[in-house]
Amino acid sequence: QLNLRQVSDVVNYILDEILTNPTVLYNLMDLKNHDNYYYLHSVNVSVISALIGKKLGLARDKVKELTTGALLHDIGMVCIDPDILAQPRRLSDEEMAAVREHTNYGFQLLRSARDLSVLVAHTAYQHHERMDGSGYPKGLSGKDIHLYGKITAVADSYETMTTGRVYRKALWSHEAIRQLQESAPEKYDPDVVAAMADSVASYPVGSVVSLNTHEEAVVVDVNAKKITIQFSSGPRVNALLELEPDSAVKI
């Protein structure tokens, strides 16, 4: 049974944080824990989706609807055999087919919930659809995919790429963003990917980076306009430097 009041409270909290402070959550920290993977994954996808929706200029009520759908996008996983989800390896074709049913289960669960927009259910239903029709469950393409589905697809893919699993190495944020950009417009809506790239830090705090000056540094602060690094090698070791788009020093 869905506790829609709790869902609404969580969504309103996320929106209050994002819409009242333009820089909050720009530097997404790693909150992931293997035992709570789907829970934390869903929270992170909802936050990222809200950031994208805000960047695209959606009204608050639309961002709330989107964020609710994104928070619940994997709710259908409760209907999947937990032994399959717990496998510490890549799933077989048969197991993968079973997992893909979570979009149908999620749609049925959310469609029947009172006080939820049908678009929330469609967000769960469509978040694995792809622009070229290669996704599932319906093989929808282009304009047939709702904007919420397109946004949640990008947020879900980014979050999955940047999460390490036993059988898959996690990508750095800038690597995941580059993969999404290279996959647009075939797989992802390019406008949504562009909004995503502007909404999260390519190099989060703690990233160790190589510079065009042949020095290394650590990212110690980041926002939408600049990155602050601390040199970890070379003649400027321990010195701080703010990198802006037109800076001579580049990562």
N, C-alpha and C positions, 0 to 999 in steps of 0.2 A: 504494500500500500504506500502510495506517495504522500508524504507530509508536505502539502503545497505551501503551507505557511513557512515552514523551514526553508524550502526552496526559494520562496520570495524574499525572505530575510537575507539569505546568502547573496542573492542576485542584487538586491538593493545595496548591500554593503559594498560589493564589488563596484557597482556603478557610482556610488558616492565617492569612493576612493579615486576612481578613474576620471570622472567628469568634473570634480572640483579641483584637481591638481594635475596640470598638464604633463608633469614629469614623473608622477608617481608610477611605479611598476614598469617604467621604461627599461630599467635594468632588472630583468627577471632573474631572480635567484633560484638556485637548484633546491627544490623542496621535495625531491623524489625519494621514495623508499620502496624497495621491491615488494614488500608485503602489502603496501597500500597503493599499488601501481594504478589501478583503474580509478580509485578515488581521487588521488592527486592529479592524475592525468586529466580527469574531467574538470577539476577546479582550474588547472592551468589552461586548458583549452577554452574554458569560459572567459577567463581573464584576457587571453590573447584575442578571442573573438570580439570582446567588448572594445578592446583597443582598436581593432580594425574597423569595427562599426563606427566608432567615434571619428576615426580618421576619414572615413568615407562620408561623414556628415549626416549620418542617420539621426533622427530625432530620438529623444530619450526613451519614449515608449517603444520605439522600434529596437533600440539597443537593448532594452530590458527583455523584449521578446526574443531577440537573438541570443542574448546571454543565457536566458533560461533554457532555450533549446540546446545551446552548446554545453551547459552544465549537465544536461540529461542525455547528451547525444549517445552515450554508451550504456544507457540504462538497460538495454536489451541483453547485456552481458550476464545479468542475473539469471537468465534462462539458459545459459550455456553450461555444459558439464564442467564443473570446476577442475576436474582432472585434466581436461584439455588445456584450460587456461594456465595451469600450473606447470606445464611441460617446459623443462629448461633447454629447449632446442627448437629449431624451426619445425613448424607443424607440417604434417603430411597433407596431401591434397584433400583427403577425406575429412581430416580434422579442420582444415581451413574452410571447407565448405560448410561445416557445422558452425564455425565461428561467424561466418558471413551472414548467418541467419539473424544475428543480433540486430541488424537494421530493421528487419521485419518485426521481430519481437518488440523492439523499442517503439516502433510506430504504433503497434496495437496497444501497448501499455499506455502511451501518452494520449492517443486519440480518445481513449475511453475515460480519461481523467477529466472531471469537471473543472471548470475555471481555467483550463489551459487552452490557449489558442491552438488551432489545428496546425498553424505554422511551426509551433514548437515540436509537434509530432513529425512534421515533414523535415525539420532540421535533423532529427535523429535518423529519419528514413533516407535522406539524401547525402549524408556527409561522406559517403564513399563513392558517389557518382563523380565522373570526370568529364571535362569539357568535350573530349573526343568520343564519348560514348563507351569508353572502355571500363567504366566502373560498375558498381552493383548497388542495389539489387535489380534495378530496372534498365540499366544501360542508357540512362538519360544523357542528353548532350546539350551544350550551349544554353540557349534561352529557356530550355525546358527545366533547367535546374534553378531552383529559387536562390536568390541572393544569400539567404541565411545558410543554405546548403553549401554554396561556393565558399563563403567565409569560414564556416566550420571545417570544411575540407582542408583549407590551407592551414588553419590553426592546428587541427588534428595532426596533419602531416609534419608540420614543423615541430610540434611537441614530441611526436614519436621519433623523429630523426635525432633530436637532441637528448633523447633518453637512452642510456646504455642498458642493454639486456645481456643475459649470459651468452647469447648467440650472436649479438650484434653490437659493434662498437658505436658509442654515441658520437655524433658529429658536433663540432663547434657551431655556435650560432651562425657565423658568417658562411660556413660550409652549407648548412641547411638552407639558408636564404638563397645562396647561389644555386643550389639544386632546384629549389622552387622556381626561381627565375628562368632557369634553363628548361624547365618542364612547362612553362607557359608560352603560348596559349593552348598547347595540345591538351594538357592535363588540368591546369588551373587557370582561373580568370586572371589575366595580367593586371587588371586594376586592383584586384584584391591582393595579389602578391606584392604590388608596389606599396599598397597601404600597410601591409605586414612589414615590409622592409623598413618603412619609416616609423614603425611603432615599437620595435624591440631593438635592443642593442646588438650590433654585430659582434662586438667584443665586450662581453660582460665583465664586471669587476672581478679581478683575479686572473684574467686571461694573460698569459705570457706571450708577447708578440715580438716579431722580428721587424726591424725598421730599415728603411732604404739607406740609412747611414751605416749599416752593418753593425748596429748596436741592438741589444735586447732590452725590453722593458716590461713592466707589469702594469696593467690597467688598474688604477686606484679609484677612479670616479668616471661616470659617464652619464650624459643626458642627450637629448635629441640634437643639441647644437655642437657639443664638443666632447672630446675624450681626454681625460687627464692621465698621464702615464708617469711612472717612476722608473728611471733608468736602472737596470740591473747589471749592466756591463759597460765597458768603455770608460773614457775620461770623465763622463758626466754621471757616474754611478751614484744612485740615491737622489739625484736631482729630479725635480718635478717639471713637467712640461705639458701645457694644454695644446692639444691638437685640434685645429679647426679645418674645415674643408679646403682652405687655401694655404695651409701650413706647408712649409718646405719639407719638414719631416713627415714621413708617411709610413703607415703600417704595410 
